[in-house]
Amino acid sequence: MSKIIEEVDVICQHKPDGSIIPMRLRFKNDDGEYEAYTIKGFRLSDKKGTHTTADGIYVGDYTFVFECLIISMNMKRIVRLYYDPRTGTSWRLAV
């Protein structure tokens, strides 16, 4: 199971068709310091109905799940961002 970070700042673009493009993310690490990353690419995961993901997060048809490419310590990493539009402020990160 992945580590889940519950408080994530995300800069994104909301398009007129309802799609969302995540551009940057920021969170506090275990030392309480902010880490910020530019999202180099992303893929929106297919909606599979209500289920619990491999990360242990309960999602529904309304949840956006983004698989994002970031560069961390000169290495490419894939992280998952979860967005619940019902709250409008709820972003979670699985690393």
N, C-alpha and C positions, 0 to 999 in steps of 0.2 A: 504494500500500500504506500502511496506517495505522502509526502508531507503537505498538509493543507495550510495555506496562509489565508486567514479570514478577512484581513483588512488590507486591501490593495487599491492604490490610486491608479486609474487608467485614463489615458487621454485617447479618445476615439472620435471617429467621424460617424455621425448618424445621417444616412442618406434618405432622400425622399421616399424611396421604395421600402423603407423599414429595415434595410440591411445596416450592419454596423461594421466598421473597419477599425480594429484596435491598432494604435500607433505606438504608444509608450506605456510602460507600467513601472510602478514604484511601490516598494514595501519596506518595512523595517525588518532587518535581520535579527538573529538571536542576540546580538550585542546592542540592539536598539538603534542601530545606524541605518539610514536609508540606503537602499540599493535601487538604482534606476536603470532601465534597459529600453533600448529602442527595438521595436518588433520589426524584424527584417522580412518576415513573410508569415502568412497564417493560412490555415484551412479551417473552415467551419465544418464541424462534425455533423454527420447526418442525424436527424432527430429520430429516435427509436421509441418514442412513447415514454411513459413514466417508468423509470428504472434507477438502480444504483450503479454508478460507474465503477470502473476498476480502481478509481481513487477513493471510493467510499462516499461519494457525494450523490445524494438523491436528486434526480432531475426529472423534469416533465417536458412535454412538448413545447412549453413556453421558454425553456432554458436554452440560452445560446452557449455552446461549448466550442471554444476556439483552441486549436493546436497551433501554438506560436513558436516561431524560430527566433531565438535571441543569441547573442554572443556573450558568453560569460568566461572570463579568464582566457580569452583567445580561443575558445572552443565553442562550436555550435551546440546548442541545446534546444530541445523541444519541451515546452511547458504548456500546461493547459489552463486557460482562463474560463471561468464560469460566470455567466451574467444572467441575473433574474430580472427581466424587465418589469415585473409586477411591482417591485420595490423601487426600481430606477436608480438605486445606489449600491446594490449588492453585487460586488465583484469578489470572486474567490480565485485563488491561484493554487495549482497543484504542481509541485516541483519534485 
